[in-house]
């Protein structure tokens, strides 16, 4: 006796396979769309990081130029973070700057709360404080403030190490205010005459 042929509509396993495949396709589409949005956000953040890097480089170059000018010791120069020059879009807010003895850092918060950073190393030795603070620090540690008429009696190494430690921490700068940049010399009597260490002071 012949068995009755089953209709495809009666085969429930086929419908289950069809439904599962559709669900899998929907999940895959959601993952692809989410990845595309994330990729677009990453590219946008890269563009913003590059813009932030332009500002950091501009500031670093100004500091380095002062450091490289041998004849301008004691001359005070000013720098302003003119954000309008760099044509920022509305995706940035809370743009901050900081400096340590070794680098300049720019930090910004993008929409969504993401932090974006740009760091540029400094070419010359930098001290993120003014001349009065420098002399006070040196006098407190070595008994002399390093001025021409009050040279430090020491080898170079202890003085350099002390100032490196003193300037290791970042100092925040107010980007709405001018920054003062000044080259200075620290006079040291090593026993073989008085010599000078050159530094760049950066402060507000």
Residue frames as a rotation matrix with the C-alpha (Angstrom) as fourth column:
UNK 1
0.577 0.817 0.000 0.00
0.817 -0.577 0.000 0.00
0.000 0.000 -1.000 0.00
UNK 2
-0.125 -0.631 0.766 1.36
0.596 -0.665 -0.450 3.44
0.793 0.400 0.459 -0.99
UNK 3
-0.282 -0.060 -0.958 2.31
0.883 -0.407 -0.235 5.92
-0.375 -0.912 0.168 1.73
UNK 4
0.782 0.578 0.232 0.62
0.623 -0.729 -0.282 9.35
0.006 0.366 -0.931 1.40
UNK 5
-0.179 -0.855 0.487 3.07
0.769 -0.430 -0.472 12.04
0.613 0.290 0.735 0.20
UNK 6
0.143 0.153 -0.978 3.72
0.861 -0.507 0.047 14.75
-0.489 -0.848 -0.204 2.86
UNK 7
0.706 0.159 0.691 3.19
0.514 -0.786 -0.344 18.32
0.488 0.598 -0.636 1.81
UNK 8
-0.401 -0.890 0.218 5.91
0.538 -0.421 -0.730 20.88
0.742 -0.176 0.647 2.47
UNK 9
-0.150 0.441 0.885 3.33
-0.531 -0.791 0.304 22.78
0.834 -0.425 0.353 4.47
UNK 10
0.873 0.471 -0.125 2.98
-0.189 0.563 0.804 19.77
0.449 -0.679 0.581 6.77
UNK 11
0.285 -0.860 -0.424 6.75
0.757 0.473 -0.450 19.55
0.588 -0.193 0.786 7.31
UNK 12
0.979 0.198 -0.049 7.21
0.180 -0.723 0.667 21.63
0.097 -0.662 -0.743 10.47
UNK 13
0.336 -0.928 -0.161 11.02
0.654 0.107 0.749 21.12
-0.678 -0.357 0.643 10.56
UNK 14
-0.194 -0.375 0.907 11.33
0.942 -0.330 0.065 23.11
0.275 0.866 0.417 7.32
UNK 15
0.607 0.500 0.617 9.54
0.304 -0.864 0.401 26.10
0.734 -0.056 -0.677 8.83
UNK 16
0.886 -0.334 -0.322 11.75
0.289 -0.144 0.946 25.98
-0.362 -0.932 -0.031 11.91
UNK 17
-0.058 -0.956 0.286 14.90
0.894 0.077 0.441 26.01
-0.444 0.281 0.851 9.76
UNK 18
-0.019 0.134 0.991 13.51
0.760 -0.642 0.101 28.90
0.649 0.755 -0.089 7.70
UNK 19
0.886 0.424 0.190 12.62
0.187 -0.700 0.690 30.93
0.425 -0.575 -0.699 10.82
UNK 20
0.639 -0.711 -0.295 16.04
0.472 0.059 0.879 30.34
-0.607 -0.701 0.374 12.43
UNK 21
-0.208 -0.738 0.642 17.86
0.975 -0.107 0.194 31.39
-0.075 0.666 0.742 9.27
UNK 22
0.314 0.409 0.857 15.81
0.492 -0.842 0.221 34.62
0.812 0.352 -0.466 9.13
UNK 23
0.988 0.036 -0.149 16.59
0.151 -0.395 0.906 35.39
-0.026 -0.918 -0.396 12.79
UNK 24
0.251 -0.968 0.001 20.28
0.757 0.197 0.622 34.74
-0.603 -0.156 0.783 12.14
UNK 25
-0.171 -0.273 0.947 20.20
0.891 -0.454 0.030 37.14
0.421 0.848 0.320 9.18
UNK 26
0.713 0.499 0.492 18.53
0.229 -0.829 0.510 39.85
0.663 -0.251 -0.705 11.29
UNK 27
0.843 -0.453 -0.288 21.12
0.295 -0.059 0.954 39.45
-0.449 -0.889 0.084 14.09
UNK 28
-0.057 -0.912 0.407 23.96
0.934 0.096 0.345 39.59
-0.353 0.399 0.846 11.58
UNK 29
0.107 0.174 0.979 22.50
0.684 -0.727 0.054 42.75
0.721 0.664 -0.197 10.03
UNK 30
0.961 0.265 0.076 22.23
0.114 -0.632 0.767 44.43
0.251 -0.728 -0.637 13.43
UNK 31
0.514 -0.842 -0.165 25.86
0.540 0.168 0.825 43.55
-0.667 -0.513 0.541 14.21
UNK 32
-0.198 -0.588 0.784 27.05
0.979 -0.162 0.126 44.90
0.053 0.792 0.608 10.84
UNK 33
0.438 0.443 0.782 25.10
0.428 -0.868 0.252 48.17
0.791 0.224 -0.569 11.26
UNK 34
0.981 -0.093 -0.171 26.39
0.130 -0.341 0.931 48.63
-0.145 -0.936 -0.322 14.82
UNK 35
0.190 -0.975 0.113 29.96
0.776 0.220 0.591 47.99
-0.601 -0.024 0.799 13.64
UNK 36
-0.068 -0.159 0.985 29.53
0.873 -0.487 -0.019 50.52
0.482 0.859 0.172 10.84
UNK 37
0.801 0.409 0.437 28.31
0.143 -0.840 0.524 53.18
0.581 -0.358 -0.731 13.29
UNK 38
0.803 -0.558 -0.211 31.22
0.276 0.033 0.961 52.41
-0.529 -0.829 0.180 15.64
UNK 39
-0.037 -0.834 0.551 33.69
0.967 0.110 0.231 52.62
-0.253 0.542 0.802 12.76
UNK 40
0.242 0.207 0.948 32.27
0.585 -0.811 0.028 55.99
0.774 0.548 -0.317 11.72
UNK 41
0.987 0.132 0.086 32.56
0.004 -0.564 0.826 57.25
0.158 -0.815 -0.558 15.32
UNK 42
0.482 -0.875 -0.043 36.16
0.602 0.295 0.742 56.01
-0.637 -0.384 0.669 15.50
UNK 43
-0.128 -0.502 0.855 37.06
0.961 -0.275 -0.017 57.82
0.244 0.820 0.518 12.27
UNK 44
0.597 0.413 0.687 35.42
0.255 -0.910 0.326 60.99
0.760 -0.019 -0.649 13.58
UNK 45
0.947 -0.283 -0.151 37.38
0.109 -0.158 0.981 60.73
-0.302 -0.946 -0.118 16.83
UNK 46
0.128 -0.942 0.310 40.60
0.909 0.237 0.343 60.26
-0.397 0.238 0.886 14.82
UNK 47
0.064 -0.034 0.997 39.85
0.695 -0.715 -0.069 63.48
0.716 0.698 -0.022 12.96
UNK 48
0.879 0.303 0.367 39.22
-0.048 -0.710 0.702 65.31
0.474 -0.635 -0.610 16.22
UNK 49
0.707 -0.690 -0.154 42.41
0.463 0.287 0.839 63.88
-0.535 -0.664 0.522 17.72
UNK 50
-0.068 -0.728 0.682 44.34
0.990 -0.135 -0.046 65.20
0.125 0.672 0.730 14.71
UNK 51
0.387 0.281 0.878 42.82
0.272 -0.945 0.183 68.67
0.881 0.168 -0.443 15.23
UNK 52
0.999 -0.038 0.014 43.74
-0.022 -0.214 0.976 68.53
-0.034 -0.976 -0.215 18.90
UNK 53
0.396 -0.909 0.130 47.24
0.816 0.413 0.404 67.46
-0.421 -0.054 0.905 17.89
UNK 54
0.142 -0.296 0.945 47.56
0.708 -0.636 -0.305 70.60
0.691 0.713 0.119 15.74
UNK 55
0.779 0.188 0.598 46.97
-0.227 -0.805 0.549 72.79
0.585 -0.563 -0.584 18.80
UNK 56
0.878 -0.479 0.021 49.38
0.184 0.377 0.908 70.74
-0.443 -0.793 0.419 20.94
UNK 57
0.206 -0.829 0.520 52.03
0.976 0.212 -0.049 70.98
-0.069 0.518 0.853 18.22
UNK 58
0.370 0.000 0.929 51.50
0.363 -0.920 -0.145 74.73
0.855 0.391 -0.341 17.84
UNK 59
0.930 0.006 0.368 51.99
-0.328 -0.445 0.834 75.27
0.169 -0.896 -0.412 21.57
UNK 60
0.680 -0.715 0.166 54.98
0.495 0.614 0.615 72.91
-0.541 -0.336 0.771 21.73
UNK 61
0.239 -0.596 0.767 56.62
0.899 -0.163 -0.406 74.70
0.367 0.787 0.497 18.78
UNK 62
0.636 0.043 0.771 56.27
-0.085 -0.988 0.126 78.05
0.767 -0.146 -0.625 20.53
UNK 63
0.918 -0.310 0.247 57.90
-0.230 0.090 0.969 76.67
-0.323 -0.946 0.011 23.69
UNK 64
0.489 -0.760 0.429 60.68
0.762 0.611 0.213 75.03
-0.424 0.223 0.878 21.65
UNK 65
0.427 -0.299 0.853 61.33
0.598 -0.615 -0.514 78.24
0.679 0.730 -0.084 19.71
UNK 66
0.813 -0.130 0.568 61.87
-0.458 -0.745 0.485 80.14
0.360 -0.654 -0.665 22.96
UNK 67
0.790 -0.512 0.337 64.17
0.016 0.566 0.824 77.38
-0.613 -0.646 0.455 24.19
UNK 68
0.430 -0.623 0.653 66.19
0.886 0.428 -0.176 77.43
-0.170 0.655 0.736 20.99
UNK 69
0.648 -0.172 0.742 66.82
0.225 -0.887 -0.402 81.17
0.728 0.428 -0.536 21.03
UNK 70
0.020 -0.776 -0.630 70.14
0.928 0.249 -0.277 81.65
0.372 -0.579 0.726 22.82
UNK 71
-0.793 -0.500 0.348 69.95
0.414 -0.861 -0.296 85.43
0.448 -0.091 0.889 22.98
UNK 72
-0.151 0.848 0.508 66.47
-0.242 -0.530 0.813 85.86
0.958 0.000 0.286 24.45
UNK 73
-0.388 -0.017 -0.922 67.12
0.774 0.537 -0.336 84.78
0.500 -0.844 -0.195 28.04
UNK 74
-0.750 0.151 -0.645 64.83
0.465 -0.573 -0.675 86.72
-0.471 -0.805 0.360 30.37
UNK 75
-0.837 0.487 -0.250 62.53
-0.539 -0.654 0.531 87.91
0.095 0.579 0.810 27.58
UNK 76
-0.534 0.735 0.417 58.89
0.016 0.502 -0.865 87.06
-0.845 -0.455 -0.280 28.34
UNK 77
-0.891 0.329 -0.312 56.76
-0.347 -0.049 0.937 85.83
0.293 0.943 0.158 25.47
UNK 78
-0.366 0.839 0.402 53.02
-0.582 0.131 -0.802 85.12
-0.726 -0.528 0.441 25.52
UNK 79
-0.969 0.161 -0.187 50.96
-0.043 0.635 0.771 82.41
0.243 0.755 -0.609 23.89
UNK 80
-0.358 0.919 0.168 47.18
-0.793 -0.204 -0.574 82.25
-0.494 -0.338 0.801 23.47
UNK 81
-0.782 0.222 0.582 45.13
0.349 0.930 0.114 79.14
-0.516 0.292 -0.805 22.74
UNK 82
-0.485 0.592 -0.644 43.13
-0.737 -0.673 -0.063 80.70
-0.470 0.445 0.762 19.91
UNK 83
-0.440 0.338 0.832 40.62
0.181 0.941 -0.287 77.88
-0.880 0.024 -0.475 19.31
UNK 84
0.587 0.742 -0.324 38.88
-0.150 -0.293 -0.944 79.70
-0.795 0.603 -0.061 16.47
UNK 85
-0.035 -0.699 -0.714 42.02
-0.938 -0.224 0.265 79.35
-0.345 0.679 -0.648 14.36
UNK 86
-0.877 -0.436 0.202 41.63
-0.383 0.888 0.253 75.60
-0.290 0.145 -0.946 14.33
UNK 87
-0.376 0.806 -0.457 37.99
-0.840 -0.088 0.536 75.50
0.392 0.585 0.710 13.09
UNK 88
-0.973 0.089 0.212 36.58
-0.049 0.822 -0.567 73.08
-0.225 -0.562 -0.796 15.65
UNK 89
-0.423 0.899 -0.116 33.15
-0.056 0.102 0.993 71.63
0.904 0.426 0.007 15.06
UNK 90
0.100 0.581 0.808 30.46
-0.862 -0.354 0.362 71.32
0.496 -0.733 0.465 17.73
UNK 91
0.661 0.146 -0.737 31.62
0.032 0.975 0.221 67.82
0.750 -0.170 0.639 18.62
UNK 92
-0.332 -0.857 -0.395 34.19
0.616 0.120 -0.779 69.17
0.715 -0.502 0.487 21.07
UNK 93
0.634 0.342 0.694 33.81
-0.231 -0.773 0.592 70.77
0.738 -0.535 -0.410 24.46
UNK 94
0.920 -0.332 0.210 35.89
-0.209 0.040 0.977 71.18
-0.333 -0.942 -0.032 27.61
UNK 95
0.641 -0.767 0.039 39.22
0.336 0.235 -0.912 71.61
0.690 0.597 0.408 25.83
UNK 96
0.943 -0.333 0.021 42.03
-0.127 -0.300 0.945 71.58
-0.309 -0.894 -0.325 28.40
UNK 97
0.509 -0.854 -0.106 45.80
-0.123 0.050 -0.991 71.97
0.852 0.517 -0.080 28.25
UNK 98
0.937 -0.324 0.129 48.55
-0.112 0.070 0.991 70.90
-0.331 -0.943 0.030 30.62
UNK 99
0.516 -0.841 -0.161 52.32
-0.365 -0.046 -0.930 70.87
0.775 0.539 -0.331 30.63
UNK 100
0.918 -0.393 -0.051 55.05
0.224 0.409 0.885 69.05
-0.327 -0.824 0.463 32.51
UNK 101
0.243 -0.914 -0.325 58.81
-0.466 -0.403 0.787 69.15
-0.851 -0.040 -0.524 32.24
UNK 102
-0.634 -0.568 0.525 58.70
0.054 0.644 0.763 66.68
-0.771 0.512 -0.378 29.35
UNK 103
-0.749 0.407 0.523 55.53
0.649 0.291 0.703 67.11
0.134 0.866 -0.482 27.30
UNK 104
-0.758 0.645 -0.100 52.45
-0.632 -0.763 -0.133 69.11
-0.162 -0.038 0.986 26.37
UNK 105
-0.804 0.566 0.181 49.03
0.575 0.818 -0.002 67.47
-0.149 0.103 -0.984 26.65
UNK 106
-0.688 0.723 -0.060 45.75
-0.712 -0.657 0.247 68.62
0.139 0.213 0.967 25.13
UNK 107
-0.876 0.477 0.069 42.56
0.427 0.834 -0.349 66.93
-0.225 -0.277 -0.934 26.33
UNK 108
-0.676 0.728 -0.112 39.04
-0.720 -0.621 0.309 67.34
0.156 0.290 0.944 25.02
UNK 109
-0.587 0.611 0.531 35.69
0.083 0.698 -0.712 65.73
-0.805 -0.374 -0.460 25.69
UNK 110
-0.933 0.299 -0.202 33.69
-0.233 -0.074 0.970 64.72
0.275 0.951 0.139 22.63
UNK 111
-0.023 0.993 0.117 29.95
-0.967 -0.052 0.250 64.14
0.255 -0.108 0.961 22.41
UNK 112
0.614 0.284 -0.736 29.08
-0.135 0.957 0.257 60.99
0.778 -0.058 0.626 24.29
UNK 113
0.897 -0.227 0.380 31.62
-0.415 -0.132 0.900 61.76
-0.154 -0.965 -0.213 27.01
UNK 114
0.727 -0.680 0.094 34.62
0.679 0.691 -0.247 60.25
0.103 0.243 0.964 25.22
UNK 115
0.644 -0.612 -0.459 38.00
-0.161 -0.696 0.700 61.76
-0.748 -0.377 -0.547 26.18
UNK 116
0.823 -0.435 0.365 40.45
0.488 0.211 -0.847 62.53
0.291 0.875 0.386 23.39
UNK 117
0.633 -0.682 -0.367 44.13
0.131 -0.373 0.919 63.25
-0.763 -0.629 -0.146 24.04
UNK 118
0.792 -0.552 0.260 47.06
0.270 -0.066 -0.961 64.66
0.548 0.831 0.097 22.09
UNK 119
0.779 -0.594 -0.200 50.55
0.156 -0.125 0.980 64.57
-0.607 -0.794 -0.005 23.60
UNK 120
0.778 -0.595 0.202 53.68
0.107 -0.192 -0.976 66.18
0.619 0.781 -0.086 22.17
UNK 121
0.465 -0.683 -0.563 57.16
0.869 0.229 0.439 65.77
-0.171 -0.694 0.700 23.74
UNK 122
0.967 -0.164 -0.193 59.14
-0.161 -0.986 0.033 68.92
-0.196 -0.001 -0.981 24.43
UNK 123
0.619 -0.785 0.013 62.59
0.330 0.245 -0.912 69.38
0.712 0.569 0.411 22.95
UNK 124
-0.339 -0.762 0.552 64.02
-0.178 -0.524 -0.833 71.60
0.924 -0.381 0.042 25.70
UNK 125
-0.626 0.065 -0.777 64.00
0.730 0.400 -0.554 71.32
0.275 -0.914 -0.297 29.47
UNK 126
-0.211 0.687 0.695 60.84
-0.077 -0.721 0.689 72.98
0.974 0.092 0.205 30.73
UNK 127
-0.883 0.054 -0.466 59.81
0.469 0.108 -0.876 74.06
0.003 -0.993 -0.121 34.22
UNK 128
-0.200 0.906 0.374 56.07
0.599 -0.189 0.778 74.71
0.775 0.380 -0.505 34.59
UNK 129
0.537 0.361 -0.762 56.39
0.815 -0.454 0.360 77.60
-0.216 -0.815 -0.538 37.03
UNK 130
0.902 -0.125 0.413 57.65
0.062 -0.909 -0.412 81.19
0.427 0.397 -0.812 37.14
UNK 131
0.058 -0.994 0.095 61.10
0.071 -0.091 -0.993 82.54
0.996 0.065 0.066 37.95
UNK 132
-0.070 -0.020 0.997 60.21
-0.894 -0.441 -0.072 83.44
0.442 -0.897 0.014 41.54
UNK 133
0.835 0.425 0.350 59.06
-0.533 0.784 0.319 79.87
-0.138 -0.453 0.881 42.24
UNK 134
0.706 -0.645 -0.293 62.19
0.242 0.608 -0.756 78.48
0.666 0.463 0.585 40.56
UNK 135
-0.198 -0.842 0.502 64.52
-0.290 -0.438 -0.851 80.58
0.936 -0.314 -0.158 42.71
UNK 136
0.184 0.358 0.915 62.56
-0.975 -0.049 0.216 79.71
0.122 -0.933 0.340 45.85
UNK 137
0.980 0.189 -0.070 62.77
-0.187 0.982 0.031 75.96
0.075 -0.017 0.997 45.07
UNK 138
0.409 -0.900 -0.149 66.50
0.291 0.284 -0.914 76.14
0.865 0.330 0.378 44.38
UNK 139
-0.225 -0.481 0.847 67.23
-0.614 -0.605 -0.507 78.24
0.757 -0.634 -0.159 47.47
UNK 140
0.517 0.528 0.674 65.26
-0.856 0.328 0.400 75.83
-0.010 -0.783 0.622 49.65
UNK 141
0.992 -0.114 -0.047 67.19
0.108 0.987 -0.117 72.83
0.059 0.111 0.992 48.32
UNK 142
0.381 -0.919 0.104 70.71
0.776 0.257 -0.576 74.17
0.502 0.300 0.811 47.70
UNK 143
0.240 -0.265 -0.934 70.91
0.779 -0.522 0.348 77.36
-0.580 -0.811 0.081 49.77
UNK 144
-0.711 -0.408 -0.572 71.41
-0.053 -0.781 0.623 79.46
-0.701 0.473 0.534 46.63
UNK 145
0.257 0.965 -0.046 68.81
-0.085 -0.025 -0.996 80.53
-0.963 0.260 0.076 44.05
UNK 146
0.058 -0.297 0.953 70.92
0.820 0.558 0.125 80.07
-0.569 0.774 0.276 40.92
UNK 147
0.971 0.238 -0.036 70.92
0.186 -0.836 -0.517 83.73
-0.153 0.495 -0.855 39.88
UNK 148
0.524 -0.811 0.260 74.07
0.252 -0.143 -0.957 85.31
0.813 0.567 0.129 38.44
UNK 149
-0.096 -0.565 0.820 74.94
-0.629 -0.604 -0.490 86.87
0.772 -0.562 -0.297 41.78
UNK 150
0.005 0.116 0.993 73.99
-0.922 0.386 -0.041 83.78
-0.388 -0.915 0.109 43.80
UNK 151
-0.040 -0.051 -0.998 75.17
-0.760 0.650 -0.003 80.66
0.648 0.758 -0.065 41.93
UNK 152
0.904 0.359 0.230 74.48
-0.426 0.735 0.528 77.18
0.020 -0.575 0.818 43.25
UNK 153
-0.189 -0.978 0.084 77.60
-0.982 0.188 -0.020 75.43
0.004 -0.087 -0.996 44.58
UNK 154
0.316 0.382 0.869 77.17
-0.344 0.899 -0.270 71.89
-0.884 -0.214 0.416 43.29
UNK 155
-0.860 -0.398 0.318 77.75
0.115 0.457 0.882 69.48
-0.496 0.795 -0.348 40.44
UNK 156
-0.699 0.605 -0.381 75.26
-0.670 -0.368 0.645 69.52
0.250 0.706 0.663 37.56
UNK 157
-0.680 0.409 -0.608 73.67
0.135 0.885 0.445 66.15
0.720 0.221 -0.658 38.29
UNK 158
-0.666 0.471 -0.578 71.99
0.708 0.157 -0.689 66.92
-0.234 -0.868 -0.438 41.66
UNK 159
-0.649 0.418 -0.636 70.53
-0.307 -0.909 -0.283 70.15
-0.696 0.012 0.718 40.27
UNK 160
-0.659 0.382 -0.648 69.17
-0.665 0.106 0.739 68.51
0.351 0.918 0.184 37.09
UNK 161
-0.709 0.383 -0.592 67.72
0.423 0.903 0.077 65.58
0.564 -0.196 -0.802 39.05
UNK 162
-0.700 0.440 -0.562 66.06
0.455 -0.331 -0.827 67.90
-0.550 -0.835 0.031 41.57
UNK 163
-0.564 0.480 -0.672 64.45
-0.624 -0.781 -0.033 70.03
-0.540 0.401 0.740 38.85
UNK 164
-0.736 0.294 -0.609 63.36
-0.359 0.593 0.720 66.93
0.573 0.749 -0.331 36.90
UNK 165
-0.682 0.483 -0.549 61.53
0.708 0.624 -0.331 65.64
0.183 -0.614 -0.768 39.97
UNK 166
-0.643 0.406 -0.649 60.07
0.178 -0.745 -0.643 69.08
-0.745 -0.529 0.407 40.72
UNK 167
-0.440 0.434 -0.786 58.68
-0.802 -0.583 0.127 69.44
-0.403 0.687 0.605 37.18
UNK 168
-0.997 -0.028 0.075 57.51
0.003 0.919 0.393 65.84
-0.080 0.392 -0.916 36.70
UNK 169
-0.365 0.931 0.010 53.84
0.660 0.267 -0.703 66.48
-0.657 -0.250 -0.712 37.49
UNK 170
-0.398 0.334 0.854 51.48
0.783 -0.361 0.506 68.04
0.478 0.871 -0.118 34.97
UNK 171
-0.706 0.236 -0.668 50.31
0.271 -0.781 -0.562 71.59
-0.655 -0.578 0.487 35.58
UNK 172
0.089 0.839 0.536 46.91
0.959 0.074 -0.274 72.55
-0.269 0.539 -0.798 34.19
UNK 173
-0.933 -0.330 -0.146 46.73
0.263 -0.897 0.354 75.65
-0.248 0.292 0.924 31.99
UNK 174
0.038 0.959 -0.282 43.66
0.300 -0.280 -0.912 77.80
-0.953 -0.050 -0.298 31.52
UNK 175
-0.420 -0.247 0.873 43.10
0.873 0.153 0.463 77.85
-0.248 0.957 0.151 27.75
UNK 176
0.600 0.673 0.432 41.15
0.747 -0.665 -0.001 81.13
0.287 0.323 -0.902 28.01
UNK 177
0.867 -0.374 -0.330 44.18
-0.092 -0.770 0.631 82.93
-0.490 -0.517 -0.702 29.49
UNK 178
0.636 -0.723 -0.272 47.60
-0.554 -0.182 -0.813 83.83
0.538 0.667 -0.516 28.09
UNK 179
0.852 -0.497 -0.164 50.56
0.509 0.716 0.478 81.56
-0.120 -0.491 0.863 28.82
UNK 180
0.753 -0.653 -0.078 53.92
-0.651 -0.757 0.048 83.16
-0.091 0.014 -0.996 29.64
UNK 181
0.845 -0.526 0.097 57.06
0.534 0.818 -0.215 81.57
0.034 0.233 0.972 28.23
UNK 182
0.783 -0.606 0.137 60.55
-0.617 -0.785 0.056 82.64
0.074 -0.129 -0.989 29.24
UNK 183
0.523 -0.711 -0.469 64.03
0.376 0.687 -0.622 81.25
0.765 0.149 0.626 28.81
UNK 184
0.822 -0.270 0.502 66.19
-0.562 -0.531 0.634 81.38
0.095 -0.803 -0.588 31.92
UNK 185
0.089 -0.864 -0.496 69.66
-0.139 0.482 -0.865 80.33
0.986 0.146 -0.077 33.05
UNK 186
0.995 0.086 0.045 70.59
-0.061 0.195 0.979 78.64
0.075 -0.977 0.199 36.31
UNK 187
0.315 -0.943 0.105 74.12
-0.649 -0.295 -0.702 79.48
0.693 0.153 -0.705 37.38
UNK 188
0.995 -0.030 -0.099 76.15
0.086 0.776 0.625 76.68
0.058 -0.630 0.774 38.97
UNK 189
0.281 -0.946 0.162 79.59
-0.932 -0.309 -0.191 76.85
0.231 -0.097 -0.968 40.51
UNK 190
0.920 0.075 -0.384 81.08
-0.078 0.997 0.007 73.38
0.384 0.024 0.923 40.08
UNK 191
0.647 -0.759 -0.071 84.48
0.222 0.099 0.970 74.37
-0.729 -0.643 0.233 41.45
UNK 192
-0.358 -0.744 0.564 85.83
0.815 0.046 0.577 74.99
-0.455 0.667 0.590 37.95
UNK 193
-0.997 0.064 -0.041 84.10
-0.075 -0.906 0.416 78.31
-0.010 0.418 0.908 37.46
UNK 194
-0.320 0.947 -0.034 80.47
-0.205 -0.105 -0.973 79.33
-0.925 -0.304 0.228 37.07
UNK 195
-0.995 0.086 0.046 78.49
0.070 0.302 0.951 77.65
0.068 0.949 -0.307 34.29
UNK 196
-0.489 0.869 -0.073 74.86
-0.791 -0.477 -0.383 77.84
-0.368 -0.130 0.921 33.22
UNK 197
-0.766 0.457 0.453 71.99
0.534 0.844 0.050 75.42
-0.360 0.280 -0.890 32.71
UNK 198
-0.856 0.488 -0.173 69.28
-0.513 -0.757 0.405 76.69
0.066 0.435 0.898 30.39
UNK 199
-0.662 0.743 0.100 65.58
0.630 0.623 -0.465 76.06
-0.408 -0.244 -0.880 30.99
UNK 200
-0.704 0.575 0.418 62.28
-0.022 -0.606 0.795 77.32
0.710 0.550 0.439 29.64
UNK 201
-0.873 0.468 -0.139 59.74
0.139 -0.035 -0.990 78.57
-0.468 -0.883 -0.035 32.17
UNK 202
-0.658 0.747 0.097 56.07
0.078 -0.060 0.995 78.13
0.749 0.663 -0.019 31.26
UNK 203
-0.713 0.406 -0.572 53.38
0.653 0.087 -0.752 79.56
-0.256 -0.910 -0.327 33.54
UNK 204
-0.044 0.759 0.650 50.26
0.605 -0.497 0.622 81.70
0.795 0.421 -0.437 33.84
